[in-house]
Amino acid sequence: MDRELRKLNRYLMIGWLAIVVVLTVTYFGEFLRGHRDLPYMTAFLSVTIIPAVLCFVYYLHDRNSAKLRYFAVAGYLLMYTFVLLNTNTVMTYGYIIPMLSLIVLYHSPRLVLVMGLVALAANIVCVVRFFIIGYVTSEDIKDVEIQLGMILFCFAFAYIASRIYSRIVKENKEYIESINDKQHQLERVTLQTITTIANIIDAKDEYTKGHSYRVAEYSSALARELGYSEERVSNVKYIGLLHDIGKIGIPDSILNKPGKLTDSEYALMRKHAEIGGNILSGNNMIDGLDEGARFHHERYDGRGYPLGLKGDEIPEMARIIGIADAYDAMTSNRVYRKRLTDEAVKAEMKRCSGTQFDSKLTEIFIKMIEDGKLDRLSPDTDTDAEVEKKGIAEQSAELLQSVIGFKNKTYDGDHDYLTGVFSKNAGERIITEALETKDGGLFIVNVTNIHGINEKKGIVAGDTIIKTVAEALHSEQELVVERYDGSGFLCFAGGLTERKAFEELMSRLCSDIKETLCEMSEYEDNHLCIGGALSVEVGRDFSMLLIAADKALFYMKQLKQDGYYLYSKSPKGRNRDLYGLDMEQIVSRIVNDDSESEAYGVDSPEFIRIYDLVKSVYEKNEQEMQLVLITVTPAADKSPTVADRDEAMEYLKSAVDVTLDASCVTFRFSSVQYMVILTGAEKDNAKDATERILSCFYKSYDRNNMVLSCNIEYLPPISSHQ
């Protein structure tokens, strides 16, 4: 409102001074030509220039004064009356329109009405005077009527226009006030949102409760000491409240870990600065809102993170919050140490001045500690009443939504949202990188029939079991844990090369986890199965190692009991292809009734059932039989994942179903193989059927990471070798 009033006053003074200058120049010209005498010019200058100068001085003293309009109009009216009484009637018309133009700026109907009545009275007095002295006669009555009519006409329309304008302004003012009320309500919502977000952040880390509030208080105090305006001080406080917002994307298991973080965990913890900056970037509710979150761990010497900024490259807002953040860390009790004394804090800050901290800001902050200015701050004070002054409501909902959305996005990218362990993609990447430099053991932990628990007791019950298993696995310091699927986890123990040590690890985990699960009401009589493989036996190729562990897990599942199984080679020493069992051994077992246990590296009741099925078909048919074994294998120079393998198997199943008729016996023989049995058929029929299956598969499967390999064996009638 003050800005609008100042603008109107400026326009008023410019218009009035322009008229005074024009009139002064005009009358001086008449004076020089002898049309005006000196007394007249003196009187004219007195009533014209002096009021204008006085008003201009008053304007310079107070440019926002609402009284200036009345002084200006009174001065202009004085000039108008003088001219009206000392000149002919025609010249006075030129004064009315400029005067109305000026006073209408204030859309004040009362002012226009008073001015109109005064102008009309002055003109009537002037006309009466002219009649008395004979300057105007009855023949000039027409001019008099025109003059008075023009005055009435001009002021009447000015009055009407001013009334309309005044009503519009009043309605707009009421509307703006209602908007301001809504704005105020939204401000409270915004500030409550910011406070809620800060509470969420602090609640995630049980060792730093109240940290965001304290950093906000210390930061705003330092900003005020630097001479920031109150608006900027408030901005610093809000940015301080949200400086650790990136922790929303860090798993609780890492935030609340009482011991030392591993290298991978610390690398993940450092990401909270970048995550916070990304959450707040593009949000314009406060200038530099993302800077405090993104850069508060940058160091003045360039050794900080995430970007390694140096010196003044670091925004001052972030340098302020960085000092406040470090101060709160030093003056708060932590699980690993008690808070430092003020003397110790000052000594540490002086030591880090110019390296970790901006030396200028550090000097000021230390002076604040010495003066006790930080002692007066109450970090636990409810800040709602104070922060409600800030008008930043427009984007509160957007901010909260971005936090929720980014939290989901972050967990989907690197960590599982439910358990906090690595997601499948991130875990696979980390394990693959680890296998490039060292051997280790890979194992899969699976709780059977989670789907049944979800259906019977609800999804929450199933989730509780999964989270319990994840916590137990994550407690192993040097174990990389990923969420493998809905009911299982993939774990990598780097450096393990001995079977005995690896089996002891799996046995201990299986026992500990099972004991915990049995104490839970959500857990029923399911089974905890673990299957593992060692890279020293299988190789460091992640896909090969994973499939070996998967086979070991499959074996344990078929036993339908708790326990672990470590993949092994054939007892005969043959290094069997992990991508399936070969046809030679299948035929040998069927024809020779070879019942040697574990002849194929991993044997199980399920495999036995399949063998029995094939053998039963063979024994019941007096005809010859042909076996086709189709195996999904990796393409050359490719390292497909288990998911890629499973996808290829689905395409193979569709190709088999579409190509073959009901007279053929088909079934999934292993996790990567399909078996086709043809009885009483010509030898070329098996070859033709295989080619049709391959053709159908490659038409639909457009990836280049998996290929099919086929083996065909002919079995003569059983009577021929009995």
Residue, then its C-alpha position, 0 to 999 in steps of 0.5 A: m500500500d505504501r508503494e502505491l501511495r508513494k507512486l501517486n504522490r510522485y505523479l501528483m508532484i510531477g503534474w503540478l510542477a509541470i503546470v506551475v512551470v508552464l504558467t510561470v513561463t507564460y506570465f513572464g513572457e506577458f510581463l516582458r511584453g508589457h501586458r502584466d505589471l510588477p504587482y500582478m507578477t508578484a501576487f501571481l508568483s506568491v500564490t503559484i510558486i510558493p505553495a508548489v515549493l512548500c508542497f515539494v519540500y513536504y513531499l521530500h520529507d515524507r513521500n508516503s504522506a496521505k496528507l500531501r493530496y490535500f496540500a497540493v489541491a489547496g495550493y492548486l485551488l489558490m492559484y486557480t482562484f487568483v487567476l479566475l479573479n484577475t483575468n477574463t473568463v475564457m482563460t480559466y477553462g484551461y485550469i479545470i481539466p489539469m486540476l481534475s486530472l490531479i485530484v482524480l488520482y486519489h479516487s476520493p469523491r469527497l475531495v472532488l465534491v469539495m473542489g467542485l463546490v469551491a470552484l463553482a462558488a468562486n466562478i459565481v462570485c467572479v461573474v457577479r463582480f464582472f456584472i457589477i463593474g460592467y465587464v460582463t453585460s447581458e449580451d455575454i450571458k451565453d458565455v457565463e452559462i457556458q462557463l458555469g455549465m462546463i464547471l458543473f459538467c466537469f466536476a459532476f463527471a469527475y465525481i461520478a468517475s471517482r465514486i465508481y473508481s472508489r468502489i472498485v478500489k474498496e472491493n479490490k481492497e476487501y478481496i486482497e484482505s481476504i486473499n491475505d487471510k488465506q495466505h496467512q492460513l497457508e503460511r501456517v500450513t507451510l510452516q507446519t509442513i516444514t516443522t513436520i518434515a524436520n520432525i520426520i528427519d530427526a525421528k529417523d536418527e535416534y542419536t540426533k533428535g532435535h538436531s534440525y531445530r538446533v542447527a536452524e537456531y544457530s544458523s539464524a543467530l549467525a546470520r543475524e550477527l552478519g547483519y542479514s535482514e530479518e527476512r533473510v534471517s528467517n530464510v536461513k532458519y527454514i533452510g537450516l530446518l531442512h538441511d538434513i532432509g536428504k536423510i529421508g533417503i538413507p536406511d534407518s539401519i545405517l542412520n541408527k547404527p551404533g558402531k563404525l560404518t563400513d566403507s559402503e555404508y559411509a559412502l551411502m550416508r554421504k549421499h544424503a547431501e546430494i539427495g537433499g539438494n535434489i529434493l529441494s531443487g527447483n522449489n522457489m519458496i525460499d531463495g537458496l533452499d537447496e543450497g543448505a542441504r546440498f552443500h553443508h558438508e563442503r569444506y573451505d579447503g575443497r575436501g568436502y562433498p558432494l562436489g568438492l567446492k572450495g572457498d567462496e565457491i560454497p554458497e554463504m548460506a551453506r557455509i553458515i549452516g555447515i558451521a552450525d551443523a558442526y557446532d551442534a554435533m560437538t555440543s550434543n551427546r552421542v552414543y560414542r562420546k559425551r558433548l564437548t565443553d565450550e573450550a574444547v569446541k572453540a579450540e576445535m573450531k579454531r583448528c578447523s578455521g580456514t580448512q573445514f570452515d570459512s575463517k571469517l564466519t568462524e571468528i564471528f561464531i566463536k565470538m558469539i560463543e564467548d558472549g553467550k549468545l548461543d546459550r540464550l537459544s532454546p533449541d526445543t522451543d516450538t517455532d510455529a508462532e515465530v515462523e508464521k510471519k513468513g509468507i511462503a505458503e504457495q509450495s508447501a504441498e509441493l515440497l512435502q510431495s517431493v519429499i515423499g516422491f523422492k523417498n520412494k524414488t531413492y529406495d527404488g534406486d539403491h535401497d529396498y523401501l521395506t527393509g533398507v537393504f540394497s535393492k536388486n540392481a544396486g546389490e548386483r552391481i556392488i557384488t559384481e564389482a567386488l567379484e572383480t577383485k576378490d573371491g567370496g561366498l554367495f548365498i540366498v536366504n528364503v522364507t518359504n510360503i510368504h505368500g500363504i502368510n500374506e493371504k492368511k494373516g495379511i501383508v503386514a504380517g509377511d512384511t514383519i517377517i521379511k524385515t526381521v530377516a533383513e535386520a538379522l542379515h544386516s547386522e553382519q558387518e561385512l555382509v552385502v545384503e540385497r532384496y533378491d525377491g519377495s521372500g528372499f535375500l541375496c548375500f555376499a561374504g567377501g573374502l570367504t574361500e573355505r567351505k567349512a567357514f562358509e558353511e559355519l556362517m550359513s549355519r549360524l545365520c539359519s539358526d539365529i534367524k529361525e530362533t527369532l522367527c519362531e518367537m513371532s506370532e506372525y510366523e507359522d511353521n514355514h521353512l528357512c532355506i539357505g543355498g550358497a556357492l563359493s566363487v573359488e569352486v564355481g568362478r567369479d562370474f556373477s551369473m554362474l555363481l548366482i545360478a549355483a546358489d539358486k540350485a542349492l536353494f532349490y535343493m533345500k526347498q525340495l527337502k521341505q525343512d530348515g537348513y542350508y546347502l552349499y553347492s558342490k561339484s560331482p563326487k566323480g570330479r566332473n566340473r558340471d555345466l551350471y546351466g543344466l544337466d547333460m543328456e548323457q547322465i540323464v540317459s545313463r540314469i534312465v537306462n541303467d537305473d543309476s540311483e547314485s545320490e548327487a551324481y549331478g552336483v545337486d540332487s533333490p526329491e524334485f529331480i528324483r520325481i522328474y527322473d521317475l516320470v521320464k523313466s515311467v514313460y520309458e518303461k510303459n512304452e514298448q516303442e522307441m523313445q526320443l528325448v530332446l533336452i533344450t537348455v537356456t545358456p548365456a550368449a557369448d560375452k554376455s553375463p545375464t542375470v537370473a531375471d534374464r534367464d527366467e524371462a528366456m525360460e518363459y519364452l521357451k515354454s511358450a514356444v514349446d506349447v505353441t509348437l508341439d501337440a498333446s501327443c508329446v510329453t513336455f515339462r520343465f526339467s530344471s531352472v534352465q531346461y525343458m524336456v520333450i519326450l516323443t514316443g514311436a516317432e521317426k528319428d527325423n521327427a525329433k529334429d524337426a520338432t526341435e527346429r520348430i521350437l528354436s524358430c518360434f523362440y527366436k522370433s519372439y525373443d529379441r534379446n541377444n543375451m541368451v541362446l538355446s542349446c539342444n541335445i537329442e537322444y534316441l532310446p530303443p524299446i526297453s525290450s531290446h536291452q532287457 
